[in-house]
Amino acid sequence: MLYLRLSHFFSYRVSRGLAMALSVVFHPLLVPSYLYYIVCYQLPGLVLRPLLPERWFVLATVLLFTFVLPTISSVVLLRFGLLDSLEMSVRRQRAWPLLLATSSFTIAAVLLNRPQFFDPLLGQLMVGMALAVGLTFLITLRWKISAHGVGVGGALGLSVLLHLSSPDRPSALWWLVGAVLVAGAVLSARLALNAHTVAQVWAGLGLGLGLVLGLGAGLAAG
């Protein structure tokens, strides 16, 4: 309840310009690149393969398949009149971009799931992201769930897992605190812009958070 009250509080006090900036900076297609940067460069010892000098390839792959290609696909759809705008405020117009994004994320997951080249965590992360985008696509066919909420929810879930798996690593705790603050800010921004209802942003957050925590628990049990 406290979190919900904070969301309402900020949604009425965040300017439209700031809310739009938060929505752009933490767009669901950009969140994967942020997370891979943190995992590869900000948490020493978490990833063993590839070595530090070669990790640019991982980031380039993630950026290409989770941001560049999905963005180009949306621009093409806009060009052919299948979208009114890149904001995709109409639920029905989100189906094709999300379907194409799911395909692109899936290709990235296949490329990164090569244990001889990449640490298993890198592949597992992308599998989770592809599942999140795919579920968002399926839900969007009937209901306008918040993709921003899914993105920050997944980031929050990953931060929780990293902190629990490395309680002696102070940086993991700070990234968790940062993820909580970002999630609150982004949800508030989406409410301030009237892009979603409270139920839609909470559903998105719950989907992203629950999916990551569920996958993490499954991998730990296996």
PyMOL commands that place a pseudoatom at each C-alpha (Angstrom):
pseudoatom trace, name=CA, resn=MET, resi=1, chain=A, elem=C, hetatm=0, pos=[0.000, 0.000, 0.000]
pseudoatom trace, name=CA, resn=LEU, resi=2, chain=A, elem=C, hetatm=0, pos=[2.852, 2.398, 0.796]
pseudoatom trace, name=CA, resn=TYR, resi=3, chain=A, elem=C, hetatm=0, pos=[4.353, 1.827, -2.661]
pseudoatom trace, name=CA, resn=LEU, resi=4, chain=A, elem=C, hetatm=0, pos=[0.972, 2.497, -4.293]
pseudoatom trace, name=CA, resn=ARG, resi=5, chain=A, elem=C, hetatm=0, pos=[0.545, 5.738, -2.330]
pseudoatom trace, name=CA, resn=LEU, resi=6, chain=A, elem=C, hetatm=0, pos=[4.032, 6.850, -3.356]
pseudoatom trace, name=CA, resn=SER, resi=7, chain=A, elem=C, hetatm=0, pos=[3.174, 6.121, -6.993]
pseudoatom trace, name=CA, resn=HIS, resi=8, chain=A, elem=C, hetatm=0, pos=[0.055, 8.315, -6.713]
pseudoatom trace, name=CA, resn=PHE, resi=9, chain=A, elem=C, hetatm=0, pos=[2.027, 11.023, -4.912]
pseudoatom trace, name=CA, resn=PHE, resi=10, chain=A, elem=C, hetatm=0, pos=[4.715, 11.268, -7.589]
pseudoatom trace, name=CA, resn=SER, resi=11, chain=A, elem=C, hetatm=0, pos=[2.276, 10.821, -10.497]
pseudoatom trace, name=CA, resn=TYR, resi=12, chain=A, elem=C, hetatm=0, pos=[0.668, 14.148, -9.616]
pseudoatom trace, name=CA, resn=ARG, resi=13, chain=A, elem=C, hetatm=0, pos=[3.927, 15.983, -8.983]
pseudoatom trace, name=CA, resn=VAL, resi=14, chain=A, elem=C, hetatm=0, pos=[6.190, 14.764, -11.775]
pseudoatom trace, name=CA, resn=SER, resi=15, chain=A, elem=C, hetatm=0, pos=[6.141, 17.186, -14.674]
pseudoatom trace, name=CA, resn=ARG, resi=16, chain=A, elem=C, hetatm=0, pos=[5.150, 15.848, -18.045]
pseudoatom trace, name=CA, resn=GLY, resi=17, chain=A, elem=C, hetatm=0, pos=[8.626, 16.599, -19.415]
pseudoatom trace, name=CA, resn=LEU, resi=18, chain=A, elem=C, hetatm=0, pos=[10.352, 14.653, -16.643]
pseudoatom trace, name=CA, resn=ALA, resi=19, chain=A, elem=C, hetatm=0, pos=[7.867, 11.817, -16.963]
pseudoatom trace, name=CA, resn=MET, resi=20, chain=A, elem=C, hetatm=0, pos=[8.520, 11.620, -20.702]
pseudoatom trace, name=CA, resn=ALA, resi=21, chain=A, elem=C, hetatm=0, pos=[12.288, 11.687, -20.126]
pseudoatom trace, name=CA, resn=LEU, resi=22, chain=A, elem=C, hetatm=0, pos=[12.051, 8.826, -17.628]
pseudoatom trace, name=CA, resn=SER, resi=23, chain=A, elem=C, hetatm=0, pos=[9.910, 6.839, -20.061]
pseudoatom trace, name=CA, resn=VAL, resi=24, chain=A, elem=C, hetatm=0, pos=[12.458, 7.323, -22.848]
pseudoatom trace, name=CA, resn=VAL, resi=25, chain=A, elem=C, hetatm=0, pos=[15.618, 6.720, -20.808]
pseudoatom trace, name=CA, resn=PHE, resi=26, chain=A, elem=C, hetatm=0, pos=[14.162, 3.582, -19.227]
pseudoatom trace, name=CA, resn=HIS, resi=27, chain=A, elem=C, hetatm=0, pos=[12.343, 2.354, -22.321]
pseudoatom trace, name=CA, resn=PRO, resi=28, chain=A, elem=C, hetatm=0, pos=[11.830, -1.440, -22.214]
pseudoatom trace, name=CA, resn=LEU, resi=29, chain=A, elem=C, hetatm=0, pos=[14.092, -1.871, -25.238]
pseudoatom trace, name=CA, resn=LEU, resi=30, chain=A, elem=C, hetatm=0, pos=[16.955, -0.073, -23.499]
pseudoatom trace, name=CA, resn=VAL, resi=31, chain=A, elem=C, hetatm=0, pos=[16.729, -1.836, -20.132]
pseudoatom trace, name=CA, resn=PRO, resi=32, chain=A, elem=C, hetatm=0, pos=[18.421, -5.065, -21.398]
pseudoatom trace, name=CA, resn=SER, resi=33, chain=A, elem=C, hetatm=0, pos=[21.529, -3.131, -22.471]
pseudoatom trace, name=CA, resn=TYR, resi=34, chain=A, elem=C, hetatm=0, pos=[21.715, -1.431, -19.070]
pseudoatom trace, name=CA, resn=LEU, resi=35, chain=A, elem=C, hetatm=0, pos=[21.441, -4.767, -17.273]
pseudoatom trace, name=CA, resn=TYR, resi=36, chain=A, elem=C, hetatm=0, pos=[24.105, -6.439, -19.389]
pseudoatom trace, name=CA, resn=TYR, resi=37, chain=A, elem=C, hetatm=0, pos=[26.422, -3.498, -18.830]
pseudoatom trace, name=CA, resn=ILE, resi=38, chain=A, elem=C, hetatm=0, pos=[25.971, -3.840, -15.063]
pseudoatom trace, name=CA, resn=VAL, resi=39, chain=A, elem=C, hetatm=0, pos=[26.493, -7.616, -15.119]
pseudoatom trace, name=CA, resn=CYS, resi=40, chain=A, elem=C, hetatm=0, pos=[29.540, -7.454, -17.390]
pseudoatom trace, name=CA, resn=TYR, resi=41, chain=A, elem=C, hetatm=0, pos=[31.310, -4.395, -16.033]
pseudoatom trace, name=CA, resn=GLN, resi=42, chain=A, elem=C, hetatm=0, pos=[29.956, -3.299, -12.655]
pseudoatom trace, name=CA, resn=LEU, resi=43, chain=A, elem=C, hetatm=0, pos=[29.923, -6.557, -10.660]
pseudoatom trace, name=CA, resn=PRO, resi=44, chain=A, elem=C, hetatm=0, pos=[33.468, -7.995, -10.756]
pseudoatom trace, name=CA, resn=GLY, resi=45, chain=A, elem=C, hetatm=0, pos=[33.718, -11.767, -10.715]
pseudoatom trace, name=CA, resn=LEU, resi=46, chain=A, elem=C, hetatm=0, pos=[30.089, -12.373, -11.621]
pseudoatom trace, name=CA, resn=VAL, resi=47, chain=A, elem=C, hetatm=0, pos=[30.830, -13.223, -15.269]
pseudoatom trace, name=CA, resn=LEU, resi=48, chain=A, elem=C, hetatm=0, pos=[33.897, -15.294, -16.215]
pseudoatom trace, name=CA, resn=ARG, resi=49, chain=A, elem=C, hetatm=0, pos=[33.404, -15.699, -19.979]
pseudoatom trace, name=CA, resn=PRO, resi=50, chain=A, elem=C, hetatm=0, pos=[34.175, -13.850, -22.138]
pseudoatom trace, name=CA, resn=LEU, resi=51, chain=A, elem=C, hetatm=0, pos=[37.137, -12.058, -20.631]
pseudoatom trace, name=CA, resn=LEU, resi=52, chain=A, elem=C, hetatm=0, pos=[36.798, -8.340, -19.947]
pseudoatom trace, name=CA, resn=PRO, resi=53, chain=A, elem=C, hetatm=0, pos=[38.380, -7.086, -23.213]
pseudoatom trace, name=CA, resn=GLU, resi=54, chain=A, elem=C, hetatm=0, pos=[35.930, -9.165, -25.311]
pseudoatom trace, name=CA, resn=ARG, resi=55, chain=A, elem=C, hetatm=0, pos=[32.743, -8.255, -23.475]
pseudoatom trace, name=CA, resn=TRP, resi=56, chain=A, elem=C, hetatm=0, pos=[32.018, -5.424, -25.874]
pseudoatom trace, name=CA, resn=PHE, resi=57, chain=A, elem=C, hetatm=0, pos=[30.758, -8.127, -28.243]
pseudoatom trace, name=CA, resn=VAL, resi=58, chain=A, elem=C, hetatm=0, pos=[28.128, -9.192, -25.710]
pseudoatom trace, name=CA, resn=LEU, resi=59, chain=A, elem=C, hetatm=0, pos=[26.915, -5.618, -25.295]
pseudoatom trace, name=CA, resn=ALA, resi=60, chain=A, elem=C, hetatm=0, pos=[26.911, -5.047, -29.046]
pseudoatom trace, name=CA, resn=THR, resi=61, chain=A, elem=C, hetatm=0, pos=[24.839, -8.204, -29.569]
pseudoatom trace, name=CA, resn=VAL, resi=62, chain=A, elem=C, hetatm=0, pos=[22.359, -7.225, -26.888]
pseudoatom trace, name=CA, resn=LEU, resi=63, chain=A, elem=C, hetatm=0, pos=[22.049, -3.659, -28.184]
pseudoatom trace, name=CA, resn=LEU, resi=64, chain=A, elem=C, hetatm=0, pos=[21.537, -4.873, -31.755]
pseudoatom trace, name=CA, resn=PHE, resi=65, chain=A, elem=C, hetatm=0, pos=[18.870, -7.488, -31.065]
pseudoatom trace, name=CA, resn=THR, resi=66, chain=A, elem=C, hetatm=0, pos=[17.023, -5.853, -28.174]
pseudoatom trace, name=CA, resn=PHE, resi=67, chain=A, elem=C, hetatm=0, pos=[17.056, -2.223, -29.272]
pseudoatom trace, name=CA, resn=VAL, resi=68, chain=A, elem=C, hetatm=0, pos=[18.285, -1.490, -32.797]
pseudoatom trace, name=CA, resn=LEU, resi=69, chain=A, elem=C, hetatm=0, pos=[16.380, -4.184, -34.717]
pseudoatom trace, name=CA, resn=PRO, resi=70, chain=A, elem=C, hetatm=0, pos=[13.092, -3.844, -32.759]
pseudoatom trace, name=CA, resn=THR, resi=71, chain=A, elem=C, hetatm=0, pos=[13.279, -0.059, -33.182]
pseudoatom trace, name=CA, resn=ILE, resi=72, chain=A, elem=C, hetatm=0, pos=[13.877, -0.363, -36.923]
pseudoatom trace, name=CA, resn=SER, resi=73, chain=A, elem=C, hetatm=0, pos=[10.935, -2.769, -37.133]
pseudoatom trace, name=CA, resn=SER, resi=74, chain=A, elem=C, hetatm=0, pos=[8.674, -0.251, -35.398]
pseudoatom trace, name=CA, resn=VAL, resi=75, chain=A, elem=C, hetatm=0, pos=[9.834, 2.536, -37.724]
pseudoatom trace, name=CA, resn=VAL, resi=76, chain=A, elem=C, hetatm=0, pos=[9.026, 0.342, -40.733]
pseudoatom trace, name=CA, resn=LEU, resi=77, chain=A, elem=C, hetatm=0, pos=[5.569, -0.408, -39.315]
pseudoatom trace, name=CA, resn=LEU, resi=78, chain=A, elem=C, hetatm=0, pos=[5.049, 3.319, -38.783]
pseudoatom trace, name=CA, resn=ARG, resi=79, chain=A, elem=C, hetatm=0, pos=[6.149, 3.999, -42.348]
pseudoatom trace, name=CA, resn=PHE, resi=80, chain=A, elem=C, hetatm=0, pos=[3.556, 1.556, -43.703]
pseudoatom trace, name=CA, resn=GLY, resi=81, chain=A, elem=C, hetatm=0, pos=[0.789, 3.025, -41.583]
pseudoatom trace, name=CA, resn=LEU, resi=82, chain=A, elem=C, hetatm=0, pos=[0.453, 0.125, -39.153]
pseudoatom trace, name=CA, resn=LEU, resi=83, chain=A, elem=C, hetatm=0, pos=[1.336, 2.410, -36.249]
pseudoatom trace, name=CA, resn=ASP, resi=84, chain=A, elem=C, hetatm=0, pos=[0.075, 5.903, -35.466]
pseudoatom trace, name=CA, resn=SER, resi=85, chain=A, elem=C, hetatm=0, pos=[3.213, 6.756, -33.520]
pseudoatom trace, name=CA, resn=LEU, resi=86, chain=A, elem=C, hetatm=0, pos=[6.228, 5.108, -31.923]
pseudoatom trace, name=CA, resn=GLU, resi=87, chain=A, elem=C, hetatm=0, pos=[4.609, 5.626, -28.506]
pseudoatom trace, name=CA, resn=MET, resi=88, chain=A, elem=C, hetatm=0, pos=[2.041, 2.964, -29.471]
pseudoatom trace, name=CA, resn=SER, resi=89, chain=A, elem=C, hetatm=0, pos=[-0.637, 4.276, -27.131]
pseudoatom trace, name=CA, resn=VAL, resi=90, chain=A, elem=C, hetatm=0, pos=[-3.298, 2.134, -28.836]
pseudoatom trace, name=CA, resn=ARG, resi=91, chain=A, elem=C, hetatm=0, pos=[-3.251, -1.433, -27.488]
pseudoatom trace, name=CA, resn=ARG, resi=92, chain=A, elem=C, hetatm=0, pos=[-4.078, -3.132, -30.803]
pseudoatom trace, name=CA, resn=GLN, resi=93, chain=A, elem=C, hetatm=0, pos=[-1.104, -1.476, -32.504]
pseudoatom trace, name=CA, resn=ARG, resi=94, chain=A, elem=C, hetatm=0, pos=[1.344, -2.997, -30.012]
pseudoatom trace, name=CA, resn=ALA, resi=95, chain=A, elem=C, hetatm=0, pos=[0.911, -6.573, -31.227]
pseudoatom trace, name=CA, resn=TRP, resi=96, chain=A, elem=C, hetatm=0, pos=[3.183, -6.497, -34.277]
pseudoatom trace, name=CA, resn=PRO, resi=97, chain=A, elem=C, hetatm=0, pos=[6.051, -4.587, -32.621]
pseudoatom trace, name=CA, resn=LEU, resi=98, chain=A, elem=C, hetatm=0, pos=[5.974, -6.939, -29.635]
pseudoatom trace, name=CA, resn=LEU, resi=99, chain=A, elem=C, hetatm=0, pos=[5.856, -10.020, -31.839]
pseudoatom trace, name=CA, resn=LEU, resi=100, chain=A, elem=C, hetatm=0, pos=[8.845, -8.810, -33.862]
pseudoatom trace, name=CA, resn=ALA, resi=101, chain=A, elem=C, hetatm=0, pos=[10.674, -7.893, -30.665]
pseudoatom trace, name=CA, resn=THR, resi=102, chain=A, elem=C, hetatm=0, pos=[10.014, -11.386, -29.283]
pseudoatom trace, name=CA, resn=SER, resi=103, chain=A, elem=C, hetatm=0, pos=[11.594, -12.898, -32.380]
pseudoatom trace, name=CA, resn=SER, resi=104, chain=A, elem=C, hetatm=0, pos=[14.630, -10.617, -32.111]
pseudoatom trace, name=CA, resn=PHE, resi=105, chain=A, elem=C, hetatm=0, pos=[15.105, -11.312, -28.387]
pseudoatom trace, name=CA, resn=THR, resi=106, chain=A, elem=C, hetatm=0, pos=[14.826, -15.044, -29.079]
pseudoatom trace, name=CA, resn=ILE, resi=107, chain=A, elem=C, hetatm=0, pos=[17.607, -14.892, -31.675]
pseudoatom trace, name=CA, resn=ALA, resi=108, chain=A, elem=C, hetatm=0, pos=[19.794, -13.065, -29.134]
pseudoatom trace, name=CA, resn=ALA, resi=109, chain=A, elem=C, hetatm=0, pos=[19.052, -15.796, -26.577]
pseudoatom trace, name=CA, resn=VAL, resi=110, chain=A, elem=C, hetatm=0, pos=[20.160, -18.472, -29.037]
pseudoatom trace, name=CA, resn=LEU, resi=111, chain=A, elem=C, hetatm=0, pos=[23.371, -16.595, -29.824]
pseudoatom trace, name=CA, resn=LEU, resi=112, chain=A, elem=C, hetatm=0, pos=[24.266, -16.062, -26.163]
pseudoatom trace, name=CA, resn=ASN, resi=113, chain=A, elem=C, hetatm=0, pos=[23.462, -19.610, -25.054]
pseudoatom trace, name=CA, resn=ARG, resi=114, chain=A, elem=C, hetatm=0, pos=[26.853, -20.992, -26.054]
pseudoatom trace, name=CA, resn=PRO, resi=115, chain=A, elem=C, hetatm=0, pos=[28.637, -22.115, -22.868]
pseudoatom trace, name=CA, resn=GLN, resi=116, chain=A, elem=C, hetatm=0, pos=[31.943, -22.522, -24.697]
pseudoatom trace, name=CA, resn=PHE, resi=117, chain=A, elem=C, hetatm=0, pos=[32.019, -18.783, -25.367]
pseudoatom trace, name=CA, resn=PHE, resi=118, chain=A, elem=C, hetatm=0, pos=[29.695, -17.119, -22.866]
pseudoatom trace, name=CA, resn=ASP, resi=119, chain=A, elem=C, hetatm=0, pos=[29.041, -17.461, -19.165]
pseudoatom trace, name=CA, resn=PRO, resi=120, chain=A, elem=C, hetatm=0, pos=[25.713, -19.312, -18.645]
pseudoatom trace, name=CA, resn=LEU, resi=121, chain=A, elem=C, hetatm=0, pos=[24.281, -16.279, -16.842]
pseudoatom trace, name=CA, resn=LEU, resi=122, chain=A, elem=C, hetatm=0, pos=[24.449, -14.230, -20.045]
pseudoatom trace, name=CA, resn=GLY, resi=123, chain=A, elem=C, hetatm=0, pos=[22.341, -16.733, -21.947]
pseudoatom trace, name=CA, resn=GLN, resi=124, chain=A, elem=C, hetatm=0, pos=[19.906, -17.274, -19.078]
pseudoatom trace, name=CA, resn=LEU, resi=125, chain=A, elem=C, hetatm=0, pos=[19.318, -13.541, -18.797]
pseudoatom trace, name=CA, resn=MET, resi=126, chain=A, elem=C, hetatm=0, pos=[18.323, -13.275, -22.440]
pseudoatom trace, name=CA, resn=VAL, resi=127, chain=A, elem=C, hetatm=0, pos=[16.063, -16.318, -22.231]
pseudoatom trace, name=CA, resn=GLY, resi=128, chain=A, elem=C, hetatm=0, pos=[14.213, -14.627, -19.382]
pseudoatom trace, name=CA, resn=MET, resi=129, chain=A, elem=C, hetatm=0, pos=[13.954, -11.393, -21.344]
pseudoatom trace, name=CA, resn=ALA, resi=130, chain=A, elem=C, hetatm=0, pos=[12.629, -13.179, -24.427]
pseudoatom trace, name=CA, resn=LEU, resi=131, chain=A, elem=C, hetatm=0, pos=[9.995, -14.916, -22.282]
pseudoatom trace, name=CA, resn=ALA, resi=132, chain=A, elem=C, hetatm=0, pos=[9.011, -11.586, -20.727]
pseudoatom trace, name=CA, resn=VAL, resi=133, chain=A, elem=C, hetatm=0, pos=[8.539, -9.937, -24.129]
pseudoatom trace, name=CA, resn=GLY, resi=134, chain=A, elem=C, hetatm=0, pos=[6.637, -12.969, -25.414]
pseudoatom trace, name=CA, resn=LEU, resi=135, chain=A, elem=C, hetatm=0, pos=[4.255, -12.960, -22.444]
pseudoatom trace, name=CA, resn=THR, resi=136, chain=A, elem=C, hetatm=0, pos=[3.789, -9.208, -22.807]
pseudoatom trace, name=CA, resn=PHE, resi=137, chain=A, elem=C, hetatm=0, pos=[2.819, -9.789, -26.446]
pseudoatom trace, name=CA, resn=LEU, resi=138, chain=A, elem=C, hetatm=0, pos=[0.255, -12.457, -25.516]
pseudoatom trace, name=CA, resn=ILE, resi=139, chain=A, elem=C, hetatm=0, pos=[-1.289, -10.366, -22.747]
pseudoatom trace, name=CA, resn=THR, resi=140, chain=A, elem=C, hetatm=0, pos=[-1.405, -7.291, -24.992]
pseudoatom trace, name=CA, resn=LEU, resi=141, chain=A, elem=C, hetatm=0, pos=[-3.678, -9.158, -27.398]
pseudoatom trace, name=CA, resn=ARG, resi=142, chain=A, elem=C, hetatm=0, pos=[-6.385, -8.762, -24.740]
pseudoatom trace, name=CA, resn=TRP, resi=143, chain=A, elem=C, hetatm=0, pos=[-5.211, -6.101, -22.307]
pseudoatom trace, name=CA, resn=LYS, resi=144, chain=A, elem=C, hetatm=0, pos=[-2.792, -3.155, -22.284]
pseudoatom trace, name=CA, resn=ILE, resi=145, chain=A, elem=C, hetatm=0, pos=[-0.209, -4.294, -19.746]
pseudoatom trace, name=CA, resn=SER, resi=146, chain=A, elem=C, hetatm=0, pos=[2.650, -1.865, -19.119]
pseudoatom trace, name=CA, resn=ALA, resi=147, chain=A, elem=C, hetatm=0, pos=[5.791, -2.917, -21.000]
pseudoatom trace, name=CA, resn=HIS, resi=148, chain=A, elem=C, hetatm=0, pos=[7.723, -0.325, -18.985]
pseudoatom trace, name=CA, resn=GLY, resi=149, chain=A, elem=C, hetatm=0, pos=[6.490, -2.058, -15.857]
pseudoatom trace, name=CA, resn=VAL, resi=150, chain=A, elem=C, hetatm=0, pos=[7.654, -5.420, -17.181]
pseudoatom trace, name=CA, resn=GLY, resi=151, chain=A, elem=C, hetatm=0, pos=[11.085, -3.992, -17.958]
pseudoatom trace, name=CA, resn=VAL, resi=152, chain=A, elem=C, hetatm=0, pos=[11.733, -2.387, -14.585]
pseudoatom trace, name=CA, resn=GLY, resi=153, chain=A, elem=C, hetatm=0, pos=[10.146, -5.370, -12.833]
pseudoatom trace, name=CA, resn=GLY, resi=154, chain=A, elem=C, hetatm=0, pos=[12.614, -7.692, -14.520]
pseudoatom trace, name=CA, resn=ALA, resi=155, chain=A, elem=C, hetatm=0, pos=[15.483, -5.374, -13.593]
pseudoatom trace, name=CA, resn=LEU, resi=156, chain=A, elem=C, hetatm=0, pos=[14.297, -5.334, -9.995]
pseudoatom trace, name=CA, resn=GLY, resi=157, chain=A, elem=C, hetatm=0, pos=[14.023, -9.123, -9.933]
pseudoatom trace, name=CA, resn=LEU, resi=158, chain=A, elem=C, hetatm=0, pos=[17.536, -9.528, -11.305]
pseudoatom trace, name=CA, resn=SER, resi=159, chain=A, elem=C, hetatm=0, pos=[18.877, -7.079, -8.716]
pseudoatom trace, name=CA, resn=VAL, resi=160, chain=A, elem=C, hetatm=0, pos=[17.222, -9.093, -5.946]
pseudoatom trace, name=CA, resn=LEU, resi=161, chain=A, elem=C, hetatm=0, pos=[18.767, -12.336, -7.212]
pseudoatom trace, name=CA, resn=LEU, resi=162, chain=A, elem=C, hetatm=0, pos=[22.219, -10.796, -7.558]
pseudoatom trace, name=CA, resn=HIS, resi=163, chain=A, elem=C, hetatm=0, pos=[22.060, -9.418, -4.039]
pseudoatom trace, name=CA, resn=LEU, resi=164, chain=A, elem=C, hetatm=0, pos=[20.862, -12.717, -2.553]
pseudoatom trace, name=CA, resn=SER, resi=165, chain=A, elem=C, hetatm=0, pos=[23.538, -14.684, -4.395]
pseudoatom trace, name=CA, resn=SER, resi=166, chain=A, elem=C, hetatm=0, pos=[26.297, -12.231, -3.391]
pseudoatom trace, name=CA, resn=PRO, resi=167, chain=A, elem=C, hetatm=0, pos=[25.375, -10.790, 0.021]
pseudoatom trace, name=CA, resn=ASP, resi=168, chain=A, elem=C, hetatm=0, pos=[29.039, -9.968, 0.665]
pseudoatom trace, name=CA, resn=ARG, resi=169, chain=A, elem=C, hetatm=0, pos=[29.255, -7.782, -2.469]
pseudoatom trace, name=CA, resn=PRO, resi=170, chain=A, elem=C, hetatm=0, pos=[28.244, -4.217, -1.411]
pseudoatom trace, name=CA, resn=SER, resi=171, chain=A, elem=C, hetatm=0, pos=[27.796, -3.063, -4.990]
pseudoatom trace, name=CA, resn=ALA, resi=172, chain=A, elem=C, hetatm=0, pos=[24.993, -5.594, -5.493]
pseudoatom trace, name=CA, resn=LEU, resi=173, chain=A, elem=C, hetatm=0, pos=[23.042, -3.994, -2.641]
pseudoatom trace, name=CA, resn=TRP, resi=174, chain=A, elem=C, hetatm=0, pos=[23.447, -0.534, -4.127]
pseudoatom trace, name=CA, resn=TRP, resi=175, chain=A, elem=C, hetatm=0, pos=[22.252, -1.731, -7.517]
pseudoatom trace, name=CA, resn=LEU, resi=176, chain=A, elem=C, hetatm=0, pos=[19.203, -3.230, -5.768]
pseudoatom trace, name=CA, resn=VAL, resi=177, chain=A, elem=C, hetatm=0, pos=[18.455, 0.098, -4.083]
pseudoatom trace, name=CA, resn=GLY, resi=178, chain=A, elem=C, hetatm=0, pos=[18.860, 1.830, -7.436]
pseudoatom trace, name=CA, resn=ALA, resi=179, chain=A, elem=C, hetatm=0, pos=[16.493, -0.658, -9.118]
pseudoatom trace, name=CA, resn=VAL, resi=180, chain=A, elem=C, hetatm=0, pos=[13.812, 0.028, -6.487]
pseudoatom trace, name=CA, resn=LEU, resi=181, chain=A, elem=C, hetatm=0, pos=[14.100, 3.783, -7.013]
pseudoatom trace, name=CA, resn=VAL, resi=182, chain=A, elem=C, hetatm=0, pos=[14.062, 3.481, -10.803]
pseudoatom trace, name=CA, resn=ALA, resi=183, chain=A, elem=C, hetatm=0, pos=[11.022, 1.178, -10.700]
pseudoatom trace, name=CA, resn=GLY, resi=184, chain=A, elem=C, hetatm=0, pos=[9.114, 3.673, -8.558]
pseudoatom trace, name=CA, resn=ALA, resi=185, chain=A, elem=C, hetatm=0, pos=[10.098, 6.589, -10.776]
pseudoatom trace, name=CA, resn=VAL, resi=186, chain=A, elem=C, hetatm=0, pos=[9.155, 4.818, -14.025]
pseudoatom trace, name=CA, resn=LEU, resi=187, chain=A, elem=C, hetatm=0, pos=[5.798, 3.590, -12.730]
pseudoatom trace, name=CA, resn=SER, resi=188, chain=A, elem=C, hetatm=0, pos=[5.048, 7.111, -11.496]
pseudoatom trace, name=CA, resn=ALA, resi=189, chain=A, elem=C, hetatm=0, pos=[6.025, 8.533, -14.887]
pseudoatom trace, name=CA, resn=ARG, resi=190, chain=A, elem=C, hetatm=0, pos=[3.691, 6.193, -16.750]
pseudoatom trace, name=CA, resn=LEU, resi=191, chain=A, elem=C, hetatm=0, pos=[0.843, 7.173, -14.438]
pseudoatom trace, name=CA, resn=ALA, resi=192, chain=A, elem=C, hetatm=0, pos=[1.650, 10.879, -14.788]
pseudoatom trace, name=CA, resn=LEU, resi=193, chain=A, elem=C, hetatm=0, pos=[1.486, 10.549, -18.586]
pseudoatom trace, name=CA, resn=ASN, resi=194, chain=A, elem=C, hetatm=0, pos=[-1.840, 8.692, -18.335]
pseudoatom trace, name=CA, resn=ALA, resi=195, chain=A, elem=C, hetatm=0, pos=[-0.224, 5.983, -20.453]
pseudoatom trace, name=CA, resn=HIS, resi=196, chain=A, elem=C, hetatm=0, pos=[-1.559, 3.243, -18.169]
pseudoatom trace, name=CA, resn=THR, resi=197, chain=A, elem=C, hetatm=0, pos=[-3.846, 2.625, -15.256]
pseudoatom trace, name=CA, resn=VAL, resi=198, chain=A, elem=C, hetatm=0, pos=[-2.532, 1.687, -11.825]
pseudoatom trace, name=CA, resn=ALA, resi=199, chain=A, elem=C, hetatm=0, pos=[-3.547, -1.932, -12.476]
pseudoatom trace, name=CA, resn=GLN, resi=200, chain=A, elem=C, hetatm=0, pos=[-1.622, -2.031, -15.757]
pseudoatom trace, name=CA, resn=VAL, resi=201, chain=A, elem=C, hetatm=0, pos=[1.651, -0.722, -14.309]
pseudoatom trace, name=CA, resn=TRP, resi=202, chain=A, elem=C, hetatm=0, pos=[1.435, -3.015, -11.293]
pseudoatom trace, name=CA, resn=ALA, resi=203, chain=A, elem=C, hetatm=0, pos=[0.638, -5.986, -13.517]
pseudoatom trace, name=CA, resn=GLY, resi=204, chain=A, elem=C, hetatm=0, pos=[3.696, -5.195, -15.626]
pseudoatom trace, name=CA, resn=LEU, resi=205, chain=A, elem=C, hetatm=0, pos=[5.906, -4.877, -12.569]
pseudoatom trace, name=CA, resn=GLY, resi=206, chain=A, elem=C, hetatm=0, pos=[4.536, -8.115, -11.168]
pseudoatom trace, name=CA, resn=LEU, resi=207, chain=A, elem=C, hetatm=0, pos=[5.066, -9.995, -14.429]
pseudoatom trace, name=CA, resn=GLY, resi=208, chain=A, elem=C, hetatm=0, pos=[8.696, -8.896, -14.796]
pseudoatom trace, name=CA, resn=LEU, resi=209, chain=A, elem=C, hetatm=0, pos=[9.545, -9.415, -11.140]
pseudoatom trace, name=CA, resn=GLY, resi=210, chain=A, elem=C, hetatm=0, pos=[7.724, -12.735, -10.813]
pseudoatom trace, name=CA, resn=LEU, resi=211, chain=A, elem=C, hetatm=0, pos=[9.161, -14.171, -14.008]
pseudoatom trace, name=CA, resn=VAL, resi=212, chain=A, elem=C, hetatm=0, pos=[12.775, -13.389, -13.064]
pseudoatom trace, name=CA, resn=LEU, resi=213, chain=A, elem=C, hetatm=0, pos=[12.408, -14.621, -9.488]
pseudoatom trace, name=CA, resn=GLY, resi=214, chain=A, elem=C, hetatm=0, pos=[10.639, -17.753, -10.699]
pseudoatom trace, name=CA, resn=LEU, resi=215, chain=A, elem=C, hetatm=0, pos=[13.322, -18.538, -13.257]
pseudoatom trace, name=CA, resn=GLY, resi=216, chain=A, elem=C, hetatm=0, pos=[16.008, -17.845, -10.673]
pseudoatom trace, name=CA, resn=ALA, resi=217, chain=A, elem=C, hetatm=0, pos=[14.416, -20.225, -8.194]
pseudoatom trace, name=CA, resn=GLY, resi=218, chain=A, elem=C, hetatm=0, pos=[14.036, -22.877, -10.892]
pseudoatom trace, name=CA, resn=LEU, resi=219, chain=A, elem=C, hetatm=0, pos=[17.673, -22.633, -11.931]
pseudoatom trace, name=CA, resn=ALA, resi=220, chain=A, elem=C, hetatm=0, pos=[18.814, -22.774, -8.293]
pseudoatom trace, name=CA, resn=ALA, resi=221, chain=A, elem=C, hetatm=0, pos=[16.697, -25.861, -7.649]
pseudoatom trace, name=CA, resn=GLY, resi=222, chain=A, elem=C, hetatm=0, pos=[17.991, -27.548, -10.814]
for i in range(1, 222): cmd.bond("trace and resi %d" % i, "trace and resi %d" % (i + 1))
show_as sticks, trace
zoom trace
